[in-house]
Amino acid sequence: MRFTPHRNPLFLDSSLPIDPGYDSLSDFSSDDEDYSSSAFSSDDNNSNSHDDTVTPKSSLDLSKEMLDDLTNVLKKSNLQDKFEFNLKFVNSQPDTLPTFPSFKNNGKKNEKKKQLTYGGPDSVTPSSSVESLPRKSRVKVSDEQRYVSMISDKLNQRMMNHRQNLGRLVAIEMEKRMREEEERQRKIKEEQERLRKIAEEKERQRLAEIKRQEEEKKRLEAEQKRLMEEAKKKAEEEAARKKKAEEEAKLKAEARAKELKELKEQQEKAKANAGSTNFSDIEKLFFKYKQDIADIKTTLKEPLQLPQNKPLKKMVGAHKRKINPKIGQLTDSQEQLTRITRDIQQLIEQTRPDEFVFKWILNFIAKAIVSQAETEAGIKPESSIALSKLSLNLLLLFPELEYYLVARFVKKCPLLIGYTCAIDTEEGRLRMGYRRRDNKWEDEGQYCERLGGICTVYSVMSRLKLDGSFIGYQPQSMKHPLPIVKSWVLVSRLLNCPVELLTNVHFVVAGAWWDACAAEFLVAYGEQAKKVMRLLCGDWTLTVADQHFSGAARLRLIGEDWLSSGYCVSFKPLDQ
């Protein structure tokens, strides 16, 4: 639909400005008052409006393409309905000009109003009809033309303003649509970017999962291979362990059989000699150990007194000060004992390069063991387990120690080998191990206590069984340096001692042996051990009943406990 704002050609040729507030699409009934009031305004009031005059004809000369574009814009802007409504309103108005007060006939109500048409038969044109009219009429026509031109310009100006406003609205709407399109494109790009990133992340995760599966597969294969190798290795180790255990069991069985054979031979020999102990041989053995002590003093003690051996004395003294506290640190803990044994072993090994220092240290250790047995085991017999085990372990590690240790044991307590002599002389007391200080002999109580402690350690050493708790023990190549047969010899020779030589110390030593070794003695010798022990606590103690020895009375009491209960109490083993 084409839009024609005004059909009167005079409106198109007018050069007068239109009221800027005029809206061509608004209701004409409200505009009539504006027009009438404007028409009678002075020229001065309208003179300023001529500065913004436009050429309406050229402005309204619109092509079909422009109007089609305008229609499309109005449709997109949702203004089409309003535009068509205003257009219909304009087209519905009559082609006559409005009636103004200046053109009314004086008092004539039915006189027709002057009309201007677009080319009708009664149309009036400014160029022809005005010239032919009288002067007075020409003035009126000129005023009409001027008024029509002014109205036309106002209408055109309002139309232009409306078009400009419409253009601005279209531009704003287009800009809005462009922004919305840009926003839509941006969101599309963002969505595409998001989808791309999601796709990349999924691809990355897929590749990572593939890599993880491959790595997991490799790990499982490696783990399976490792498990197979471990199983194979474990089977081989188990087979080797079983083979070694069988060999060790075989060696142990052979060693046990050999030990039983030797024990049986010793039992038979002891039984054969039970009533006929050869005290002459015992005396020779005693003097042999006594000579060993003298040789030790000559070869080890006296050389250190020489001035030229002062550095040597200083060196052995340093080792002595390191070893001596170790023996005093023994407790009921197997762990503590193992640590101390290793420390002493290392200290002894350090002296091997020098033979003199090595022998001196071994002799010193023997003296320290016996001294500890005298002072501690005599007072607290159950504490002898750690000292006895340390001594036995050192004998296994250093077989040379036996020469010094046994000599020290016999020197302090000759009853261990069955040697006894009269103590009515000074020599006899010295042989039997009495101490003398300031030309005064120790009393019998101290003497019995010391020898009881020495016997306790000696007896515990003889009844200990060698096992893996001993450092460096090799069952196939090592023998017990102080086997339980030594206890048999000790008890049997005490029983065969002449009654006139028996003193309280004999029964004290026998009681110490009973506490330390009786339970294991019964296991080792069975019925023969029971016979010996019955004799020891019964008939043997009765032979000195008239002398009222305290040691004999105690031995008889512990024997009666055993006979009544059938059970011998043994020392508590070390804590593991």
C-alpha positions as CSV (number, residue, x, y, z in Angstrom):
1,M,0.0,0.0,0.0
2,R,1.4,3.4,-1.1
3,F,1.2,6.2,1.5
4,T,0.3,9.7,0.3
5,P,0.4,12.2,3.1
6,H,-1.5,15.0,1.4
7,R,-3.6,15.0,-1.8
8,N,-3.7,18.8,-2.3
9,P,-0.9,19.8,-4.6
10,L,-0.8,23.2,-3.0
11,F,0.5,21.5,0.2
12,L,3.3,20.0,-1.8
13,D,4.4,23.3,-3.3
14,S,4.3,25.2,-0.1
15,S,7.6,26.6,1.2
16,L,6.3,27.5,4.7
17,P,7.6,25.6,7.7
18,I,5.4,23.2,9.6
19,D,5.0,23.2,13.3
20,P,7.7,20.9,14.7
21,G,5.2,19.5,17.2
22,Y,2.8,18.4,14.4
23,D,2.2,14.7,13.9
24,S,0.7,13.8,10.6
25,L,-0.5,10.5,11.9
26,S,-2.4,12.0,14.9
27,D,-6.1,13.0,15.1
28,F,-6.9,16.0,12.9
29,S,-9.6,17.1,15.3
30,S,-7.0,18.1,17.8
31,D,-4.8,19.7,15.2
32,D,-7.5,22.1,13.9
33,E,-7.1,24.3,16.9
34,D,-3.3,24.4,16.4
35,Y,-3.8,25.3,12.8
36,S,-6.4,28.0,13.4
37,S,-4.3,29.5,16.1
38,S,-1.2,29.4,14.0
39,A,-2.9,30.8,11.0
40,F,-3.8,34.0,12.8
41,S,-0.4,34.5,14.4
42,S,1.8,37.3,13.3
43,D,4.5,36.9,10.7
44,D,7.0,37.7,13.4
45,N,6.1,34.7,15.3
46,N,6.6,32.5,12.2
47,S,9.7,34.1,10.9
48,N,12.0,31.8,13.0
49,S,10.5,28.7,11.5
50,H,11.7,29.5,8.0
51,D,15.2,28.6,8.9
52,D,14.3,24.9,8.9
53,T,12.3,24.8,5.6
54,V,12.4,21.6,3.6
55,T,11.3,20.6,0.1
56,P,8.4,18.4,0.7
57,K,7.9,17.3,-2.8
58,S,11.4,15.9,-3.1
59,S,11.2,14.4,0.4
60,L,8.0,12.6,-0.3
61,D,8.9,11.4,-3.7
62,L,9.4,7.7,-2.6
63,S,10.0,4.8,-5.0
64,K,8.2,1.5,-4.7
65,E,11.4,-0.2,-3.5
66,M,11.8,2.3,-0.7
67,L,8.2,1.8,0.4
68,D,8.6,-2.0,0.3
69,D,11.6,-1.7,2.4
70,L,9.7,0.6,4.8
71,T,7.0,-2.0,5.0
72,N,9.5,-4.7,5.8
73,V,11.1,-2.6,8.4
74,L,7.7,-1.7,10.0
75,K,6.8,-5.4,10.1
76,K,10.1,-6.3,11.7
77,S,9.6,-3.4,14.2
78,N,6.1,-4.5,15.0
79,L,4.8,-1.0,13.9
80,Q,2.9,-2.2,10.8
81,D,-0.5,-2.2,12.5
82,K,-0.1,1.3,13.9
83,F,1.1,2.6,10.6
84,E,-1.8,1.1,8.6
85,F,-4.3,2.5,11.2
86,N,-2.9,6.0,10.9
87,L,-2.8,5.7,7.1
88,K,-6.4,4.6,6.9
89,F,-7.3,7.5,9.1
90,V,-5.6,10.0,6.9
91,N,-7.1,8.5,3.7
92,S,-10.5,8.6,5.2
93,Q,-10.4,12.5,5.6
94,P,-12.2,14.7,2.9
95,D,-10.1,16.4,0.3
96,T,-11.4,19.8,1.4
97,L,-9.5,22.2,3.5
98,P,-10.7,23.0,7.0
99,T,-12.8,26.0,7.6
100,F,-11.2,28.9,9.3
101,P,-12.8,31.9,11.0
102,S,-11.5,34.5,8.5
103,F,-13.1,32.8,5.6
104,K,-16.7,32.6,7.0
105,N,-19.5,34.7,5.5
106,N,-21.0,37.2,7.9
107,G,-24.0,35.5,9.3
108,K,-24.6,33.3,6.3
109,K,-24.9,29.7,7.7
110,N,-25.3,27.7,4.5
111,E,-22.6,29.3,2.4
112,K,-20.2,26.7,1.1
113,K,-16.6,26.7,2.2
114,K,-13.8,27.4,-0.2
115,Q,-12.3,24.2,-1.4
116,L,-9.1,23.3,-3.1
117,T,-8.8,20.0,-5.0
118,Y,-6.2,18.1,-6.9
119,G,-7.1,19.0,-10.4
120,G,-11.0,18.9,-10.3
121,P,-13.1,21.0,-12.6
122,D,-13.6,23.7,-9.9
123,S,-10.0,23.6,-8.7
124,V,-8.2,26.9,-8.2
125,T,-4.5,27.3,-9.0
126,P,-2.3,30.1,-7.8
127,S,-0.8,30.8,-11.2
128,S,-4.0,31.5,-13.2
129,S,-7.0,32.3,-11.1
130,V,-5.4,34.8,-8.8
131,E,-4.5,37.2,-11.6
132,S,-8.1,37.3,-12.9
133,L,-9.6,38.1,-9.5
134,P,-10.3,41.6,-8.3
135,R,-7.7,43.2,-6.0
136,K,-9.7,42.6,-2.9
137,S,-10.3,39.1,-3.9
138,R,-6.7,38.6,-4.9
139,V,-5.7,39.6,-1.4
140,K,-8.0,37.0,0.1
141,V,-6.7,34.3,-2.3
142,S,-3.1,35.3,-1.5
143,D,-3.9,34.9,2.2
144,E,-5.4,31.5,1.5
145,Q,-2.4,30.4,-0.5
146,R,-0.2,31.6,2.2
147,Y,-2.2,29.8,4.8
148,V,-2.3,26.6,2.7
149,S,1.4,26.8,2.1
150,M,2.0,27.3,5.8
151,I,-0.2,24.3,6.7
152,S,1.5,22.2,4.0
153,D,4.9,23.0,5.2
154,K,3.9,22.2,8.7
155,L,2.4,18.9,7.6
156,N,5.5,18.1,5.6
157,Q,7.8,19.1,8.5
158,R,5.8,16.9,10.8
159,M,6.0,14.1,8.3
160,M,9.7,14.5,8.0
161,N,10.0,14.5,11.8
162,H,7.9,11.4,11.9
163,R,10.0,9.8,9.3
164,Q,13.2,10.8,11.1
165,N,11.7,9.5,14.4
166,L,10.7,6.4,12.6
167,G,14.2,6.1,11.1
168,R,15.7,6.5,14.5
169,L,13.4,3.8,15.9
170,V,14.3,1.6,12.9
171,A,18.0,2.3,13.5
172,I,17.7,1.6,17.2
173,E,15.7,-1.5,16.4
174,M,18.3,-2.5,13.8
175,E,21.1,-1.8,16.2
176,K,19.3,-3.8,18.8
177,R,18.8,-6.6,16.4
178,M,22.4,-6.4,15.3
179,R,23.5,-6.6,19.0
180,E,21.2,-9.5,19.5
181,E,22.5,-11.1,16.4
182,E,26.1,-10.5,17.6
183,E,25.2,-11.8,21.0
184,R,23.5,-14.8,19.4
185,Q,26.6,-15.4,17.2
186,R,28.8,-15.0,20.3
187,K,26.8,-17.5,22.2
188,I,26.9,-19.8,19.2
189,K,30.7,-19.5,19.1
190,E,30.9,-20.0,22.9
191,E,28.7,-23.0,22.6
192,Q,30.8,-24.3,19.8
193,E,33.9,-23.6,21.8
194,R,32.4,-25.3,24.8
195,L,31.4,-28.3,22.7
196,R,34.9,-28.3,21.2
197,K,36.5,-28.3,24.6
198,I,34.1,-31.0,25.8
199,A,35.0,-33.0,22.7
200,E,38.7,-32.4,23.3
201,E,38.3,-33.3,27.0
202,K,36.4,-36.5,26.1
203,E,39.1,-37.3,23.6
204,R,41.8,-36.6,26.1
205,Q,40.0,-38.8,28.7
206,R,39.6,-41.5,26.1
207,L,43.3,-41.4,25.2
208,A,44.1,-41.3,28.9
209,E,41.9,-44.2,29.6
210,I,43.5,-46.1,26.8
211,K,46.9,-45.3,28.2
212,R,45.8,-46.2,31.7
213,Q,44.5,-49.5,30.5
214,E,47.7,-50.2,28.6
215,E,49.7,-49.3,31.7
216,E,47.5,-51.4,33.9
217,K,47.8,-54.3,31.5
218,K,51.6,-53.9,31.6
219,R,51.5,-53.6,35.4
220,L,49.4,-56.7,35.7
221,E,51.7,-58.6,33.4
222,A,54.7,-57.4,35.3
223,E,53.0,-58.2,38.6
224,Q,52.0,-61.6,37.3
225,K,55.6,-62.2,36.2
226,R,56.9,-61.0,39.5
227,L,54.6,-63.2,41.4
228,M,55.5,-66.2,39.3
229,E,59.2,-65.4,39.9
230,E,58.6,-65.0,43.6
231,A,56.6,-68.2,43.7
232,K,59.4,-70.0,41.9
233,K,62.0,-68.4,44.1
234,K,60.0,-69.2,47.2
235,A,59.6,-72.8,46.1
236,E,63.3,-73.0,45.5
237,E,64.0,-71.4,48.9
238,E,61.5,-73.7,50.6
239,A,63.1,-76.7,49.0
240,A,66.5,-75.5,50.0
241,R,65.2,-74.8,53.5
242,K,63.7,-78.2,53.8
243,K,66.9,-79.8,52.6
244,K,68.9,-77.8,55.0
245,A,66.5,-78.6,57.8
246,E,66.8,-82.3,57.0
247,E,70.5,-82.0,56.9
248,E,70.6,-80.2,60.2
249,A,68.1,-82.6,61.7
250,K,70.3,-85.4,60.5
251,L,73.4,-83.8,62.0
252,K,71.6,-83.1,65.3
253,A,70.4,-86.7,65.4
254,E,73.9,-87.9,64.8
255,A,75.3,-85.5,67.4
256,R,72.6,-86.5,69.9
257,A,73.3,-90.2,69.3
258,K,77.0,-89.5,69.7
259,E,76.3,-87.5,72.9
260,L,74.1,-90.2,74.3
261,K,76.8,-92.8,73.5
262,E,79.4,-90.7,75.3
263,L,77.0,-90.1,78.1
264,K,76.3,-93.8,78.5
265,E,80.0,-94.5,78.5
266,Q,80.6,-91.9,81.1
267,Q,77.7,-93.2,83.2
268,E,79.1,-96.7,83.0
269,K,82.5,-95.4,83.9
270,A,81.2,-93.3,86.7
271,K,79.2,-96.2,88.0
272,A,82.2,-98.5,87.9
273,N,84.2,-95.9,89.8
274,A,81.4,-94.8,92.1
275,G,82.8,-96.6,95.0
276,S,86.5,-96.1,94.1
277,T,87.2,-92.5,93.2
278,N,90.9,-92.1,92.4
279,F,91.8,-89.1,94.5
280,S,95.4,-89.3,93.4
281,D,94.3,-88.5,89.8
282,I,92.1,-85.7,91.2
283,E,95.0,-84.3,93.1
284,K,97.2,-84.4,89.9
285,L,94.5,-82.6,88.0
286,F,94.2,-80.0,90.7
287,F,98.0,-79.3,90.7
288,K,97.8,-79.1,86.9
289,Y,95.3,-76.3,87.1
290,K,97.4,-74.7,89.9
291,Q,100.4,-74.7,87.6
292,D,98.3,-73.2,84.8
293,I,97.6,-70.3,87.1
294,A,101.3,-69.9,87.9
295,D,102.1,-70.0,84.2
296,I,99.5,-67.3,83.5
297,K,101.0,-65.1,86.2
298,T,104.5,-65.6,84.7
299,T,103.6,-65.1,81.1
300,L,100.9,-62.4,81.3
301,K,101.1,-60.5,84.5
302,E,104.8,-60.1,85.2
303,P,105.8,-58.8,81.7
304,L,103.4,-55.8,82.1
305,Q,105.4,-54.7,85.1
306,L,108.5,-54.1,83.0
307,P,109.1,-50.4,82.2
308,Q,109.6,-51.1,78.4
309,N,106.0,-52.6,78.3
310,K,104.4,-49.5,79.6
311,P,102.6,-48.7,76.3
312,L,101.4,-52.3,76.1
313,K,100.1,-52.0,79.7
314,K,98.3,-48.9,78.7
315,M,96.7,-50.6,75.7
316,V,95.4,-53.6,77.6
317,G,94.2,-51.3,80.4
318,A,92.1,-49.5,77.8
319,H,90.5,-52.7,76.6
320,K,90.0,-53.8,80.2
321,R,88.1,-50.7,81.1
322,K,85.8,-51.2,78.1
323,I,85.0,-54.9,78.8
324,N,84.6,-54.8,82.6
325,P,81.4,-52.6,82.6
326,K,79.8,-54.9,80.0
327,I,79.7,-57.9,82.3
328,G,78.2,-55.8,85.1
329,Q,75.3,-54.7,82.7
330,L,73.8,-58.2,82.4
331,T,70.1,-58.5,83.0
332,D,67.3,-61.1,82.5
333,S,66.8,-59.9,78.9
334,Q,68.0,-62.1,76.0
335,E,68.2,-59.0,73.8
336,Q,70.5,-57.3,76.3
337,L,72.7,-60.4,76.6
338,T,73.0,-60.7,72.8
339,R,74.1,-57.0,72.5
340,I,76.7,-57.3,75.3
341,T,78.0,-60.6,73.8
342,R,78.5,-58.9,70.4
343,D,80.2,-55.9,72.0
344,I,82.6,-58.1,74.0
345,Q,83.3,-60.3,70.9
346,Q,84.3,-57.2,68.9
347,L,86.5,-55.9,71.6
348,I,88.3,-59.3,71.8
349,E,88.6,-59.6,68.1
350,Q,90.4,-56.2,68.0
351,T,93.2,-57.8,70.1
352,R,93.9,-60.8,67.9
353,P,96.7,-59.2,65.9
354,D,98.7,-59.0,69.1
355,E,98.9,-62.5,70.7
356,F,100.0,-61.2,74.1
357,V,97.2,-58.7,74.4
358,F,94.7,-61.3,73.1
359,K,95.7,-63.9,75.8
360,W,95.8,-61.2,78.5
361,I,92.3,-60.1,77.6
362,L,91.0,-63.7,77.7
363,N,92.6,-64.2,81.1
364,F,91.0,-60.9,82.3
365,I,87.6,-62.0,81.1
366,A,87.9,-65.4,82.9
367,K,88.8,-63.6,86.2
368,A,85.8,-61.2,85.6
369,I,83.4,-64.1,85.1
370,V,84.5,-65.9,88.3
371,S,84.5,-62.6,90.3
372,Q,80.9,-61.9,89.1
373,A,79.9,-65.4,90.1
374,E,81.3,-65.0,93.6
375,T,79.6,-61.6,94.3
376,E,76.3,-61.9,92.5
377,A,75.4,-65.5,92.0
378,G,76.1,-66.3,95.6
379,I,73.6,-63.7,96.8
380,K,71.0,-64.1,94.0
381,P,71.4,-67.5,92.3
382,E,68.6,-67.0,89.7
383,S,70.6,-64.2,88.2
384,S,73.3,-66.6,87.1
385,I,71.5,-67.5,83.9
386,A,72.7,-64.5,81.9
387,L,76.3,-64.7,83.2
388,S,76.4,-68.5,82.5
389,K,75.1,-68.0,79.0
390,L,77.6,-65.2,78.3
391,S,80.4,-67.4,79.5
392,L,79.3,-70.4,77.5
393,N,78.9,-68.2,74.3
394,L,82.4,-66.8,74.7
395,L,83.7,-70.3,75.1
396,L,82.1,-71.1,71.7
397,L,83.5,-68.0,70.0
398,F,86.9,-68.2,71.6
399,P,87.9,-71.8,72.5
400,E,91.2,-70.5,73.9
401,L,89.2,-69.0,76.8
402,E,88.6,-72.5,78.3
403,Y,92.2,-72.7,79.4
404,Y,91.9,-69.6,81.5
405,L,88.3,-70.0,82.7
406,V,88.5,-73.6,84.0
407,A,91.8,-72.8,85.8
408,R,90.1,-69.8,87.5
409,F,87.1,-71.9,88.4
410,V,89.2,-74.7,90.0
411,K,91.5,-72.2,91.8
412,K,88.5,-70.5,93.5
413,C,86.4,-73.7,94.0
414,P,88.4,-77.0,93.8
415,L,85.3,-78.9,94.8
416,L,84.2,-78.6,91.1
417,I,86.6,-81.3,90.2
418,G,86.1,-83.2,93.5
419,Y,89.4,-82.1,95.1
420,T,89.3,-81.9,98.9
421,C,92.0,-81.6,101.5
422,A,92.3,-80.8,105.2
423,I,92.0,-77.2,106.2
424,D,93.8,-77.4,109.5
425,T,96.9,-75.9,107.9
426,E,97.6,-72.7,106.0
427,E,98.4,-74.5,102.9
428,G,95.2,-76.6,103.1
429,R,93.1,-73.4,103.4
430,L,94.9,-71.8,100.4
431,R,94.3,-75.0,98.3
432,M,90.6,-75.0,99.3
433,G,90.1,-71.4,98.2
434,Y,90.0,-69.5,101.4
435,R,90.9,-65.8,101.2
436,R,93.2,-64.1,103.7
437,R,93.4,-60.4,104.1
438,D,95.6,-58.6,106.6
439,N,96.8,-62.0,107.9
440,K,93.2,-62.9,108.7
441,W,91.1,-65.6,107.1
442,E,87.6,-64.9,105.9
443,D,84.8,-66.4,108.0
444,E,83.1,-69.6,106.9
445,G,79.8,-67.8,105.9
446,Q,81.6,-65.6,103.3
447,Y,83.6,-68.5,102.1
448,C,80.5,-70.8,101.6
449,E,78.6,-68.0,99.9
450,R,81.4,-67.4,97.4
451,L,81.9,-71.1,96.5
452,G,78.2,-71.6,96.3
453,G,77.9,-68.8,93.6
454,I,80.8,-70.2,91.6
455,C,79.2,-73.7,91.7
456,T,75.9,-72.2,90.6
457,V,77.4,-70.6,87.5
458,Y,79.5,-73.7,86.7
459,S,76.4,-76.0,87.0
460,V,74.1,-73.8,84.9
461,M,76.8,-73.7,82.2
462,S,76.9,-77.5,82.2
463,R,73.1,-77.9,81.9
464,L,72.5,-75.2,79.2
465,K,71.6,-76.6,75.8
466,L,73.2,-75.1,72.7
467,D,70.8,-73.5,70.2
468,G,70.3,-70.6,67.8
469,S,70.4,-68.0,70.7
470,F,74.1,-68.5,71.0
471,I,76.1,-66.3,68.6
472,G,78.3,-68.2,66.1
473,Y,77.0,-71.6,67.1
474,Q,77.4,-74.3,64.4
475,P,75.9,-77.6,65.5
476,Q,77.8,-79.7,63.0
477,S,81.2,-78.5,64.1
478,M,80.9,-77.3,67.7
479,K,80.6,-79.4,70.9
480,H,79.5,-78.2,74.3
481,P,82.6,-77.0,76.1
482,L,81.2,-77.8,79.5
483,P,78.6,-80.7,79.1
484,I,76.3,-81.9,81.8
485,V,78.6,-84.9,82.5
486,K,80.7,-82.4,84.5
487,S,77.8,-82.2,86.9
488,W,77.8,-86.0,87.3
489,V,81.5,-85.9,88.1
490,L,80.9,-83.1,90.6
491,V,78.1,-84.9,92.5
492,S,79.7,-88.3,92.4
493,R,83.0,-87.1,93.7
494,L,81.3,-85.2,96.5
495,L,79.5,-88.4,97.5
496,N,82.8,-90.3,97.5
497,C,84.7,-87.7,99.6
498,P,86.0,-89.1,102.9
499,V,83.7,-88.3,105.7
500,E,86.5,-86.9,107.9
501,L,87.2,-84.2,105.2
502,L,83.6,-83.1,104.8
503,T,82.8,-79.6,106.0
504,N,79.8,-77.3,105.7
505,V,81.0,-76.0,102.3
506,H,80.6,-79.4,100.7
507,F,76.9,-79.4,101.5
508,V,76.5,-75.7,100.5
509,V,78.1,-76.5,97.1
510,A,75.8,-79.6,96.7
511,G,72.8,-77.4,97.5
512,A,73.8,-74.8,94.9
513,W,74.2,-77.5,92.3
514,W,70.8,-78.9,93.2
515,D,69.1,-75.4,92.7
516,A,71.0,-74.8,89.4
517,C,71.0,-78.2,87.7
518,A,68.9,-80.9,89.4
519,A,65.9,-80.7,87.0
520,E,68.0,-81.0,83.9
521,F,70.1,-83.7,85.6
522,L,67.0,-85.8,86.0
523,V,66.2,-85.4,82.3
524,A,69.7,-86.3,81.2
525,Y,70.3,-89.4,83.4
526,G,66.9,-90.6,84.4
527,E,66.8,-93.3,87.0
528,Q,70.5,-93.1,87.7
529,A,70.1,-89.4,88.5
530,K,67.2,-90.2,90.9
531,K,69.5,-92.7,92.7
532,V,72.3,-90.2,93.0
533,M,69.9,-87.4,94.2
534,R,68.3,-89.7,96.8
535,L,71.7,-90.6,98.1
536,L,72.8,-87.0,98.1
537,C,69.8,-85.6,100.2
538,G,69.5,-88.7,102.4
539,D,72.3,-91.0,103.5
540,W,75.0,-88.5,102.6
541,T,73.6,-85.8,104.9
542,L,73.1,-88.3,107.7
543,T,76.8,-89.0,107.8
544,V,77.4,-85.6,109.4
545,A,74.2,-85.3,111.4
546,D,76.1,-84.9,114.6
547,Q,78.0,-81.9,113.3
548,H,74.8,-79.9,112.5
549,F,76.0,-78.4,109.2
550,S,73.5,-75.8,108.0
551,G,74.3,-76.7,104.4
552,A,73.4,-80.4,105.1
553,A,70.1,-79.4,106.8
554,R,69.1,-77.3,103.8
555,L,70.0,-80.0,101.3
556,R,67.9,-82.5,103.3
557,L,64.9,-80.2,103.2
558,I,65.0,-79.5,99.4
559,G,65.4,-83.3,98.9
560,E,62.4,-84.0,100.9
561,D,60.4,-81.5,98.9
562,W,61.4,-83.2,95.7
563,L,60.6,-86.7,97.0
564,S,57.2,-85.6,98.1
565,S,56.2,-83.6,95.0
566,G,58.3,-85.3,92.4
567,Y,59.2,-82.0,90.9
568,C,62.4,-80.0,90.9
569,V,62.3,-76.2,90.7
570,S,64.6,-74.6,88.0
571,F,65.6,-71.1,87.4
572,K,63.4,-68.9,85.2
573,P,64.8,-68.6,81.7
574,L,65.7,-65.2,80.2
575,D,63.0,-62.9,78.7
576,Q,62.9,-63.1,75.0
